[in-house]
Amino acid sequence: MKPYIPVLTLAAITGLVLTGCGSEEQAEPAGADTIEGELFAVEDPWIKATEEAMETDSDDSMTGAFAHLTNVSGEDQTIIGADAEIAELVELHEVVDDGGINVMQEKEGGFPVAADERYELNPGEDHIMLMELSDEIRPGDVVDITIEVEGGSSQTIEFVAKDFVGAQENYGDLDHHDDNGHEHESE
């Protein structure tokens, strides 16, 4: 039995050493659909398909983009804008309760995301709004959206289009923007 004790002891010590060398990243694995970036790890990036909206007589159409963003930059970040080739106008939006009616509006000050914290963009809540689309977005299409943070950095994220019915917020005066993004008076 004496020859087995050193072998077992060596195996136990090796196991402890290897366990101690593991990183926090290994202790908290990212989700299977998480995409790592310089600023944010991105989970479930998707955009609402617009096939029906483009079939109307409207001059412009709009859609929302959603994702769960975890700040992996090591510093607090504030998302202050976004851009997409498919849209003339892209804004950061929030949904607020206005006397029992959910109303969507541009979010003043952007989306603050503390270091190592998660920020969720969800239907009926904070989201990225794409307006005046140049083409329809079909389920399965991929739309690149670049998010911009204070200080000038940016990150491009691929959003996959899917059908979605829900989060029936009121778009209010969003239909009355001019080419410069300024609101017109309601008629």
C-alpha positions as CSV (number, residue, x, y, z in Angstrom):
1,M,0.0,0.0,0.0
2,K,2.8,2.4,0.6
3,P,3.6,2.9,-3.1
4,Y,0.0,4.1,-3.8
5,I,0.0,6.8,-1.2
6,P,2.5,9.1,-3.0
7,V,0.7,8.6,-6.3
8,L,-2.7,9.5,-4.7
9,T,-1.1,12.4,-2.9
10,L,0.5,13.7,-6.1
11,A,-2.8,13.4,-8.0
12,A,-4.6,15.4,-5.2
13,I,-2.0,18.1,-5.2
14,T,-2.0,18.4,-9.0
15,G,-5.8,18.7,-8.9
16,L,-5.6,21.5,-6.3
17,V,-2.9,23.3,-8.3
18,L,-4.9,23.1,-11.5
19,T,-8.1,24.2,-9.8
20,G,-6.3,27.2,-8.3
21,C,-5.0,28.3,-11.8
22,G,-8.5,28.5,-13.3
23,S,-9.6,31.9,-14.3
24,E,-12.9,33.6,-13.4
25,E,-13.9,33.3,-17.1
26,Q,-13.8,29.5,-16.7
27,A,-15.8,29.7,-13.4
28,E,-18.6,31.7,-15.1
29,P,-18.9,30.4,-18.7
30,A,-20.6,32.6,-21.2
31,G,-23.8,31.4,-22.8
32,A,-23.7,29.3,-25.9
33,D,-24.9,32.2,-28.0
34,T,-22.7,34.9,-26.4
35,I,-20.5,36.8,-28.8
36,E,-17.4,38.4,-27.2
37,G,-16.4,41.9,-28.2
38,E,-14.0,44.6,-27.0
39,L,-16.7,46.6,-25.3
40,F,-19.6,44.2,-24.8
41,A,-20.3,40.5,-24.8
42,V,-23.6,40.1,-26.7
43,E,-26.3,37.6,-26.1
44,D,-29.4,37.0,-28.3
45,P,-29.0,39.9,-30.7
46,W,-32.2,40.0,-32.8
47,I,-34.3,42.5,-34.8
48,K,-37.9,42.5,-35.6
49,A,-38.7,41.5,-39.2
50,T,-40.6,44.1,-41.2
51,E,-42.2,42.3,-44.1
52,E,-45.7,43.5,-43.3
53,A,-44.6,47.1,-42.5
54,M,-43.0,47.5,-45.9
55,E,-46.1,46.4,-47.7
56,T,-48.1,49.4,-46.4
57,D,-48.4,52.7,-48.2
58,S,-46.2,54.3,-45.6
59,D,-43.2,56.5,-46.8
60,D,-41.1,55.0,-44.1
61,S,-41.0,52.0,-41.9
62,M,-39.4,51.2,-38.6
63,T,-38.3,48.3,-36.4
64,G,-36.6,47.6,-33.1
65,A,-33.4,45.8,-32.3
66,F,-32.8,43.9,-29.1
67,A,-29.9,42.2,-27.2
68,H,-28.4,41.5,-23.8
69,L,-25.1,43.4,-23.5
70,T,-22.5,42.7,-20.8
71,N,-19.8,45.4,-20.4
72,V,-16.5,43.5,-20.7
73,S,-14.3,46.6,-21.3
74,G,-13.3,47.0,-17.6
75,E,-14.7,50.5,-17.5
76,D,-18.1,52.1,-17.2
77,Q,-19.6,52.8,-20.7
78,T,-22.5,54.8,-22.0
79,I,-24.0,53.8,-25.3
80,I,-24.9,57.2,-26.9
81,G,-25.9,56.2,-30.4
82,A,-26.1,53.6,-33.1
83,D,-25.9,53.4,-36.9
84,A,-27.1,50.9,-39.5
85,E,-26.8,51.1,-43.3
86,I,-30.3,49.9,-43.8
87,A,-31.8,52.9,-41.9
88,E,-31.7,56.6,-42.5
89,L,-32.3,57.3,-38.8
90,V,-31.3,55.1,-35.8
91,E,-32.1,56.2,-32.2
92,L,-31.8,54.8,-28.7
93,H,-35.4,54.4,-27.3
94,E,-37.1,53.7,-24.0
95,V,-40.8,52.9,-23.3
96,V,-42.5,54.8,-20.6
97,D,-45.9,54.6,-19.0
98,D,-47.9,57.7,-19.9
99,G,-51.1,57.4,-18.0
100,G,-51.6,53.7,-18.6
101,I,-50.3,53.8,-22.2
102,N,-46.9,52.6,-23.2
103,V,-45.2,55.4,-25.2
104,M,-41.9,55.0,-26.9
105,Q,-39.5,58.0,-26.9
106,E,-35.8,58.7,-27.5
107,K,-33.8,58.0,-24.4
108,E,-32.0,61.1,-23.1
109,G,-28.4,60.4,-22.0
110,G,-28.2,57.0,-23.7
111,F,-27.8,53.5,-22.1
112,P,-25.3,53.6,-19.1
113,V,-23.7,50.2,-18.6
114,A,-21.4,49.8,-15.6
115,A,-18.2,47.7,-15.9
116,D,-19.0,44.0,-15.7
117,E,-22.7,44.7,-15.6
118,R,-25.5,43.5,-18.0
119,Y,-27.9,45.8,-19.9
120,E,-30.9,44.4,-21.5
121,L,-32.5,45.7,-24.7
122,N,-36.0,44.1,-24.8
123,P,-39.3,44.6,-26.6
124,G,-41.5,47.1,-24.6
125,E,-38.4,48.5,-22.8
126,D,-35.1,50.1,-23.9
127,H,-34.1,49.2,-27.5
128,I,-32.5,50.4,-30.6
129,M,-35.0,51.9,-33.1
130,L,-34.3,51.9,-36.8
131,M,-36.5,54.2,-38.9
132,E,-36.9,55.1,-42.6
133,L,-35.6,51.7,-43.7
134,S,-34.3,51.4,-47.2
135,D,-35.4,47.8,-47.6
136,E,-37.6,45.2,-45.8
137,I,-36.1,42.9,-43.2
138,R,-37.2,39.2,-43.6
139,P,-36.9,36.5,-40.9
140,G,-33.4,35.1,-41.0
141,D,-31.8,38.3,-42.5
142,V,-28.7,39.6,-40.7
143,V,-28.5,43.3,-40.0
144,D,-25.3,45.0,-38.8
145,I,-25.8,47.7,-36.3
146,T,-22.9,49.7,-34.9
147,I,-23.3,50.9,-31.3
148,E,-21.3,54.0,-30.3
149,V,-20.2,54.8,-26.8
150,E,-19.0,58.0,-25.1
151,G,-15.4,58.6,-25.9
152,G,-15.7,57.5,-29.5
153,S,-15.4,53.7,-29.4
154,S,-17.9,51.5,-31.2
155,Q,-18.8,47.9,-31.7
156,T,-20.6,46.3,-34.7
157,I,-23.2,43.6,-33.8
158,E,-25.0,41.3,-36.1
159,F,-28.7,41.1,-35.4
160,V,-30.7,38.2,-36.8
161,A,-34.3,39.1,-37.9
162,K,-37.3,37.2,-36.6
163,D,-41.0,37.6,-36.6
164,F,-42.4,39.1,-33.4
165,V,-45.8,40.3,-32.3
166,G,-45.9,42.0,-29.0
167,A,-44.8,44.9,-26.9
168,Q,-47.5,47.0,-28.4
169,E,-46.1,50.4,-27.6
170,N,-47.4,53.7,-29.0
171,Y,-45.1,55.3,-31.6
172,G,-46.5,58.7,-30.9
173,D,-44.9,61.5,-33.0
174,L,-42.2,59.3,-34.4
175,D,-44.1,59.3,-37.7
176,H,-43.5,63.1,-37.9
177,H,-39.7,63.3,-38.1
178,D,-38.2,65.4,-40.9
179,D,-35.0,64.3,-42.8
180,N,-32.9,65.7,-40.0
181,G,-34.6,63.7,-37.3
182,H,-36.5,66.7,-35.9
183,E,-40.2,66.3,-34.9
184,H,-42.9,68.0,-36.8
185,E,-46.0,69.4,-35.1
186,S,-48.9,66.9,-35.1
187,E,-51.5,67.8,-37.7
